[in-house]
């Protein structure tokens, strides 16, 4: 019979995919759902990168690793030019966040 493992709260460095909050990243705030706590070897990871690799592959990994933008290029139809996904003012090519996290 599997043992229930309780994961300590905040500051533990334990990351889980934030599907309930739809942030597109992994969190380590200690608020992972009970099913993730019960089956921690499947859902919980010791680093942000490990969690992002597992649950947010491809270009989504860039967003997962950096809430301030992926650094990838996208078309800004308002200015009719290609810009990078980062906060305006953080570089010459930054055009704002392509998919802002609310």
N, C-alpha and C positions, 0 to 999 in steps of 0.2 A: 504494500500500500504506500503510495507516495506521501512524503512528509510535506506539510505546509511550511514554507519558508517565508518568513516575514522580512521584507526589505526595509531597512531603516529609512527615515524621512530625510528631507533636504540635506544637500551638501555631501552626499555619499558618492557622487560620481556615477550613479547608476542611471542610464539613459533608456528611454522607452519612446516608441513612435506616438506622436500626438495626433491620433486619428479623431478623437472627440473634439479637440479644439481647432482642427483643420489648419494648423499653422504651417504645415509642410516641413516640419523639422522634428527632432527628437528633444525631449525635455528631461531634466533631471531634478524636478521639483518635489519628488516624493509622492506625487498624486497619481501614479499609474493605477489603472483600473485593477480591481481584485483579480480578474482572470489572468492578468499579466504577473501579478505577485505570486499567484499559485503556480503558474508554469513559467517561472522566471528564466529558466535556461533557454527558452524559446524567445521570449519577448524582451528581456532586459540585457543591456550591454554596458561594458565598463568604459566605453569612450563614445563621444559624439560621432566620430568618424565611423566606428564599427556599426553603430545603429543606423546611420545614414546610408552606409553601403548596403546594409541588409534590407532596409525598407523604402529607401528613396534613391534608387539607382539612376544611372544616366544623368541627364541635365538636371533632374530634380535633386541630385546630390549637392550640386552647387548651392542651390537655395537652402537645402537642409543644413549645410555647413555654415552658411552666412546669411543671417536674416536681413542684412543690409544690402542684399542684392547678390546675384550670381556672378557678376562680372562678364556675363555673356552679352553678345550683341543682339539687338532687336530693332525693328523698324518703328520709329516714332512718326506716325502719320500726321501729327499736328505740325511738326517742324520739317517734315519730308526728308528725313535723314536717318542714318543708322546711328544708334547710340548704345552705350553699355548700360547694363542693368545695375545701377548703383545710385545712391542718393545724389541729387544735383548738388554741385559744389565740391564733391569728393574727387574730382578729376576732370580734365578737359572734355572727355567724351561721355561723362555720366549724364544720362538722360532721365533719371528718376527710376523708381522701382517698377519693373515690368509686372510683377504680381505682388502688390503690397500686402503685408500681413496685417490684418486688422486687430 
